[in-house]
């Protein structure tokens, strides 16, 4: 009797197991077959809102009036005459006993870090940033990437971002892929002046030699430096979130190139805010604005119209330079919370790709400042890159950007024109503010 009971027990267990296996098979067949398309049917691709917006903008671009290819004569444009004065100020050399760095700080106000036409000592200040003697070099601890602080004899400090890539290197991947591009910081400064957004601190190309590095480095920096036993070059890995000994930047022929960025004085108080059009930085996870083209309407209760117009100005600047990494923005409290355009290193990564979603504030809100629009139209027809090259030719070199990047600048400018024209076409009232 005991054996018979055990037999029935195992019999029921076996039947239950078979039943569960059959149920699992039925579920799997249903699961894998429910989304199958019929043979020969195209796969269904789910596009987000930014995709459709980009397609509409490209369609507008294909129909863009040829007038946007025609340069504006300088005599007909106040903007171009203003830019001529700016170019003259870049060339001007000031002789005499003047504290150029103090003078640079003095002109900063709620309209920007300098007047639209520059200052008579702008060129001399740039030259001073490139040539001043360095007495101390140390780690800049904030941030995710290697940065150094250079201190001059007069105690003025500059932020130094080293060169990681050749100017010709194309950065593949997401819009924020790769390390900071030193040339992007420099070019962004000049472009901000051309666009009428003088809110980027002065940036110059600066070259440090290995002897200078070793002689001026403080104890903390020296602990993150070594000489490569094979190349005999000086290598630095610094201190930051991602800094590590196996990923240093090294001198080439005992020279380290980089961008030297004018350090704002401590009395200028910056306040940082999250950008409403920031990305998630999580793979396959989109931000709300990427799925909702009515996103602008939903945030109007949080920002006044002037601030939204600020975001649109910033998006135009960022799209032109290819910077999709504006997850935060800084304002100067004593200058009526004016937005500064700081940290532009993720620009000029890929000249063959236009990340139109950077323009989301523009094409979702469909408004633009009249003065911004007039300035953009003043630099059409190749004028934009001609002015940029003229500026770079004074203190830098045209080779800071490759030809594909110059072409990308003109192409992106036309995409902005097409976006504004698209907004004008679909709006029943003026979009110019």
C-alpha positions in Angstrom: 0.0 0.0 0.0 2.9 2.4 0.8 4.4 1.7 -2.6 1.1 2.4 -4.3 0.7 5.7 -2.6 4.3 6.8 -3.7 3.4 5.7 -7.3 0.3 8.0 -7.4 2.3 10.8 -5.8 5.0 10.7 -8.5 2.3 10.2 -11.2 0.5 13.4 -10.2 3.8 15.3 -10.0 4.7 14.1 -13.5 1.3 15.2 -14.9 1.7 18.6 -13.3 5.1 19.1 -14.8 3.9 18.1 -18.3 1.0 20.6 -17.9 3.3 23.4 -16.8 5.7 22.8 -19.7 2.8 22.8 -22.2 1.6 26.1 -20.7 5.0 27.6 -21.0 5.3 26.6 -24.7 1.9 28.1 -25.5 3.0 31.4 -23.8 6.3 31.5 -25.7 4.7 30.9 -29.0 2.1 33.6 -28.3 4.8 36.0 -27.0 7.1 35.7 -30.0 4.5 35.6 -32.7 2.1 38.4 -31.5 4.4 41.3 -32.9 5.5 39.5 -36.1 4.7 41.3 -39.3 3.4 39.4 -42.3 6.1 38.2 -44.7 7.1 41.0 -47.0 5.6 43.7 -44.8 7.9 46.5 -43.8 9.0 46.7 -40.1 7.2 49.3 -38.1 9.6 52.0 -36.8 8.5 54.2 -34.0 9.9 57.7 -34.5 9.9 60.3 -31.7 8.7 63.9 -32.0 12.2 65.3 -32.6 12.5 63.0 -35.7 9.3 64.5 -37.3 10.4 68.0 -36.4 13.7 67.4 -38.0 12.0 66.1 -41.2 9.8 69.2 -41.3 12.8 71.4 -41.0 14.7 69.6 -43.7 11.7 69.9 -45.9 11.6 73.6 -45.3 15.4 73.7 -46.1 14.8 72.1 -49.5 12.4 74.9 -50.3 14.4 77.7 -48.8 14.5 80.9 -50.9 17.8 81.5 -52.8 18.0 85.0 -51.1 19.6 83.2 -48.1 22.6 82.4 -50.4 23.2 86.1 -51.3 25.6 88.1 -49.0 24.5 91.4 -47.6 26.7 94.4 -48.6 28.5 95.8 -45.6 27.2 99.3 -46.4 23.6 98.1 -46.0 24.1 96.4 -42.6 24.7 98.0 -39.2 25.6 94.5 -37.9 28.4 94.1 -40.5 29.7 97.6 -39.7 29.7 96.7 -36.0 31.6 93.5 -36.8 34.2 95.5 -38.7 34.8 97.6 -35.6 35.1 94.4 -33.6 37.7 93.1 -36.1 39.6 96.4 -35.8 39.6 96.1 -32.0 41.1 92.6 -32.3 43.9 94.0 -34.3 44.5 97.0 -32.1 47.5 97.0 -29.8 47.4 99.2 -26.7 50.7 100.6 -25.4 50.9 102.1 -22.0 50.5 101.3 -18.4 47.0 99.7 -18.2 45.7 96.7 -16.2 44.2 94.9 -19.2 42.6 92.1 -17.1 41.0 94.7 -14.7 39.7 96.6 -17.7 38.3 93.4 -19.2 36.3 92.8 -16.0 35.1 96.4 -15.7 33.1 96.3 -19.0 31.1 93.2 -18.0 27.4 94.0 -17.5 23.9 92.5 -18.0 24.4 92.8 -21.8 27.4 90.4 -21.8 31.0 90.1 -20.9 31.9 92.9 -23.4 30.2 95.3 -25.8 29.0 93.8 -29.2 31.9 95.6 -30.9 34.5 94.5 -28.4 36.8 96.9 -26.6 39.9 98.8 -27.8 42.0 96.6 -25.6 40.5 93.2 -26.6 43.4 92.3 -28.9 46.0 93.3 -26.3 44.2 91.2 -23.7 44.1 88.2 -26.0 47.9 88.6 -26.6 48.5 88.9 -22.8 46.6 85.7 -22.2 48.8 83.9 -24.7 52.2 85.3 -23.5 52.0 86.1 -19.7 54.5 84.3 -17.6 53.1 81.4 -15.6 54.2 81.2 -12.0 52.0 78.3 -10.8 50.1 75.4 -12.3 47.7 73.2 -10.4 44.7 70.9 -10.8 41.2 72.2 -11.2 39.3 69.7 -9.2 35.8 70.4 -10.4 34.3 68.6 -13.4 34.5 65.2 -15.1 37.6 65.9 -17.2 41.2 67.0 -16.8 41.6 70.8 -16.4 44.4 72.9 -15.0 44.6 76.3 -13.5 47.4 78.6 -14.7 48.4 81.5 -12.5 50.2 84.5 -14.0 52.6 86.9 -12.3 49.8 89.4 -11.6 47.8 86.6 -9.9 45.3 86.4 -12.7 44.2 82.8 -13.3 43.1 81.0 -16.4 41.5 77.6 -16.9 43.5 75.4 -19.2 41.9 72.6 -21.2 44.4 70.4 -23.0 44.3 69.2 -26.5 43.2 65.5 -26.7 42.4 65.2 -30.4 43.8 66.3 -33.8 41.6 69.1 -35.3 40.8 66.7 -38.2 39.6 63.9 -36.0 35.8 63.1 -36.3 34.1 62.1 -33.0 31.6 59.3 -33.6 28.7 58.4 -31.4 26.2 60.5 -29.4 26.2 64.3 -29.6 28.0 64.4 -26.3 30.6 61.7 -27.1 34.3 62.1 -26.5 36.5 64.4 -24.4 36.4 68.2 -24.6 37.8 69.7 -27.8 40.1 72.6 -27.0 39.6 74.2 -30.4 35.9 74.1 -29.8 36.3 76.4 -26.8 38.4 78.9 -28.8 36.1 78.9 -31.9 33.0 79.2 -29.6 34.4 82.5 -28.2 34.7 84.1 -31.7 31.3 82.7 -32.9 29.6 84.2 -29.8 30.8 87.6 -30.8 29.7 87.2 -34.4 26.2 86.1 -33.3 25.9 89.0 -30.9 26.1 86.8 -27.8 29.2 88.2 -26.1 28.7 85.9 -23.1 31.7 83.5 -23.5 34.8 84.4 -21.5 37.9 85.2 -23.6 39.6 82.0 -24.8 43.0 81.7 -26.5 45.3 78.9 -27.7 48.1 78.5 -25.3 51.1 76.2 -25.5 52.9 74.9 -22.4 56.4 73.4 -22.7 57.4 70.4 -20.5 60.0 72.5 -18.6 57.4 75.1 -17.8 55.0 72.4 -16.6 57.6 70.8 -14.2 58.8 74.1 -12.9 55.4 75.6 -12.1 53.4 72.5 -11.0 52.5 72.5 -7.4 52.9 69.3 -5.3 49.4 68.0 -6.0 49.8 68.3 -9.7 53.3 66.7 -9.7 51.8 63.7 -8.0 49.7 63.2 -11.2 52.6 63.7 -13.6 55.2 61.3 -15.0 57.6 61.0 -17.9 56.8 58.3 -20.4 59.7 55.8 -20.4 59.3 55.1 -24.1 58.6 58.6 -25.6 60.2 60.6 -22.9 57.2 62.9 -23.1 55.6 64.5 -19.9 52.2 63.0 -19.1 49.5 64.4 -16.9 46.3 62.7 -15.7 45.2 65.3 -13.0 42.3 65.0 -10.6 38.7 64.9 -11.7 35.8 62.5 -11.8 37.1 60.4 -14.7 40.8 61.1 -14.3 43.0 58.1 -14.0 46.8 57.3 -14.5 46.2 55.1 -17.5 44.4 57.9 -19.4 46.8 60.9 -19.4 47.4 63.7 -21.8 51.0 63.9 -22.9 53.2 66.6 -24.5 54.1 66.2 -28.2 57.7 67.3 -28.9 57.7 68.5 -25.3 54.8 70.9 -25.9 51.2 70.7 -24.6 48.6 72.7 -26.5 45.3 73.7 -25.1 42.7 76.4 -24.6 43.3 79.1 -21.9 40.0 80.5 -20.7 39.9 83.8 -18.8 38.9 83.1 -15.2 36.1 85.3 -14.0 36.9 87.1 -10.8 35.4 85.8 -7.5 33.2 88.8 -7.1 31.1 87.7 -10.2 28.8 85.2 -8.6 27.5 82.4 -10.9 24.4 80.5 -10.1 23.8 77.1 -11.9 20.4 75.8 -13.0 19.3 72.7 -14.8 18.4 73.3 -18.4 14.8 72.5 -19.2 15.9 71.0 -22.6 18.6 68.8 -21.1 19.1 65.2 -22.1 18.7 62.2 -19.8 22.3 60.8 -20.6 20.7 57.4 -20.2 20.9 55.1 -23.2 17.5 54.4 -24.8 15.8 56.8 -22.4 14.5 60.0 -23.9 13.7 63.3 -22.2 10.1 64.6 -22.3 11.0 67.3 -24.8 12.2 64.6 -27.2 8.7 63.0 -27.3 6.5 66.1 -26.9 6.6 68.9 -29.5 4.2 70.8 -27.3 6.8 70.8 -24.5 7.4 74.5 -24.7 3.8 75.2 -23.7 4.1 73.1 -20.6 7.1 75.0 -19.2 5.8 78.6 -19.8 4.5 78.7 -16.2 8.1 78.2 -15.0 9.9 80.7 -17.1 9.0 84.2 -18.4 9.1 85.0 -22.1 12.5 86.7 -21.9 14.1 83.6 -20.4 12.6 81.4 -23.0 14.0 83.7 -25.7 17.4 83.3 -23.9 17.1 79.5 -24.2 16.3 80.0 -27.9 19.4 82.2 -28.4 21.5 79.6 -26.6 20.1 76.7 -28.8 21.0 78.6 -31.9 24.6 79.1 -30.6 24.9 75.5 -29.5 23.4 74.1 -32.8 25.9 76.1 -34.9 28.9 74.8 -32.9 27.4 71.3 -32.5 27.2 71.4 -28.7 24.5 69.1 -27.4 25.8 68.9 -23.9 24.1 72.0 -22.3 22.6 70.2 -19.4 23.0 73.2 -17.1 23.3 76.9 -17.6 25.0 79.6 -15.5 23.7 83.0 -14.7 25.3 86.1 -13.2 23.2 87.2 -10.3 24.4 90.8 -10.2 23.9 91.2 -14.0 20.2 90.6 -13.9 20.7 86.8 -14.1 22.2 87.0 -17.6 23.0 83.5 -19.0 26.7 82.9 -19.7 27.8 80.5 -22.4 30.4 78.6 -20.4 31.8 75.1 -21.1 31.7 74.7 -24.9 34.2 71.8 -25.2 31.8 69.3 -26.6 31.5 71.3 -29.8 32.9 70.6 -33.2 33.0 66.8 -32.9 31.4 65.7 -36.2 31.2 68.1 -39.1 29.1 65.6 -41.2 26.2 65.4 -38.7 23.8 68.1 -37.7 22.0 67.4 -34.5 18.8 69.3 -35.3 17.2 68.4 -31.9 19.6 71.0 -30.3 17.2 73.6 -31.9 14.2 72.2 -29.9 13.6 75.4 -28.0 13.4 77.3 -31.3 11.2 74.9 -33.3 9.0 74.0 -30.3 8.4 77.5 -29.1 8.5 79.0 -32.6 9.6 82.5 -31.5 12.9 84.4 -31.9 14.2 87.8 -30.9 14.0 90.2 -33.8 17.6 91.4 -33.2 18.8 87.8 -33.3 17.0 87.1 -36.5 18.3 90.3 -38.1 21.8 89.5 -37.1 21.6 85.9 -38.5 20.3 87.3 -41.8 23.2 89.7 -41.9 25.8 86.9 -42.1 24.3 84.8 -44.8 25.8 83.8 -48.1 29.3 82.9 -46.8 29.8 86.0 -44.8 29.7 84.1 -41.5 32.7 82.0 -42.1 34.6 84.8 -43.9 34.3 86.9 -40.8 35.3 84.0 -38.5 38.4 83.4 -40.6 39.3 87.0 -40.6 39.1 87.0 -36.8 41.1 83.8 -36.3 43.8 85.1 -38.7 44.6 87.9 -36.2 45.6 85.9 -33.1 45.1 82.2 -34.0 45.2 80.1 -37.1 42.6 79.1 -39.7 43.6 75.5 -39.2 41.9 75.4 -35.8 39.0 74.2 -37.9 39.1 71.9 -40.9 37.3 72.7 -44.1 34.4 70.3 -43.3 33.8 72.2 -40.1 33.7 75.5 -42.0 31.2 74.0 -44.4 29.1 72.7 -41.5 28.9 76.2 -40.0 27.3 77.5 -43.2 25.1 74.5 -43.6 23.8 74.8 -40.0 23.1 78.5 -40.5 20.8 77.7 -43.4 19.1 75.0 -41.3 18.3 77.8 -38.7 16.9 80.0 -41.5 14.7 77.0 -42.6 13.5 76.5 -39.1 12.5 80.1 -38.6 10.8 80.1 -42.1 8.9 77.0 -41.1 7.7 78.6 -37.9 6.6 81.7 -39.7 4.7 79.6 -42.2 2.7 77.7 -39.7 2.0 80.6 -37.3 -0.9 83.0 -37.7 1.0 85.8 -35.9 4.5 87.2 -35.9 7.1 85.0 -34.3 9.6 87.9 -34.0 9.9 89.3 -30.5 
